[in-house]
Amino acid sequence: MHRQTLLLHLLQCGESAVVVTLAGRLGFVLGGAFGIFTAGIDTNVGFDPKDPYRTPTAKEVLKDMGQRGMSYAKNFAIVGAMFSCTECLVESYRGKSDWKNSVISGCITGGAIGFRAGVKAGAIGCGGFAAFSAAIDYYLR
């Protein structure tokens, strides 16, 4: 790749830094809300196998809700920022703005996330995230 082309791609992605930041922040908020919701309906919070009839205290439940909310928030933020950045790079490399960009970006993002658990998980993550991205893109366009 020529030096000028590389600089052009970097400038284009620099312009979309706002989009990547916004995706990360919205992912953080959505993930936090989802984590708090799932912790609220989880019946295993404060469960003690030695005393299965013990009711968890409000402090235990709130602590678990906070921990799970923060965990989900960080994960959703990373996925949102990673997908947005990858989509920017794919779009600038291809020079087109169409549905294929989100599918390719979904495959790269899902594969990278799943690859930590092995090659098979990476392939499943690639296919699953690409299919999800295609469905969302089809619905929105």
Helices and strands as residue ranges (DSSP letters): H 3-15, H 17-41, H 58-94, H 99-114, G 115-117, H 119-140
